[in-house]
Amino acid sequence: MKDFKKQVVVDITESQTIVELSYLLQKYDSEIFILNVSKNHVQEINPKSILGLATLQLKNGTEITVRAVGDDAEEAVMEVTKFLQSAKHTD
């Protein structure tokens, strides 16, 4: 089983919603996690869960770690990365 992770700085547009990210990730078999460490508070959630994403409260400029375990782990992490950095690619 593959394990892949990547550091990401969140940069999303105002039109994006966490629901979209959750739906995008449903096609992956891997277990996916987003780890947010801020102000001595550690939170790791499953972004396939809308409730988990809502509790994460992602803001632009936040550095997070995206990790996945499974056969399509790298593809899943790259999907999350692409979504969370989409504002950088819309010029």
JOLINPE-V193008 format. One line per field, one symbol per residue. phi: phi as a letter, one per 20 degrees, with the letter a starting at -180 (. if undefined). psi: psi as a letter, one per 40 degrees, with the letter a starting at -180 (. if undefined). burial: + if it has 9 or more other C-alpha atoms within 8 Angstrom, else -. A space follows every 10 residues. Layout:
BEGIN
phi = ???
psi = ???
burial = ???
END
This chain:
BEGIN
phi = .eccbbecdf bdefeecffg fgffeffeef edcddcdbll ddccceffef fffffflfcg nfecddcbcq fdgfffffff ggffdfffdd d
psi = hihhihhhhh giideiiddd ddddedehdi hiihhhhhff hhhhiheehd ddddedfhih ehhihhiihi dfdddddddd dddefddeeg .
burial = -++++--+++ ++-----+-- ++--+----+ +++++++--- ----++++++ -++--+---- --++++++++ -+++-++-++ +-+++++--- -
END
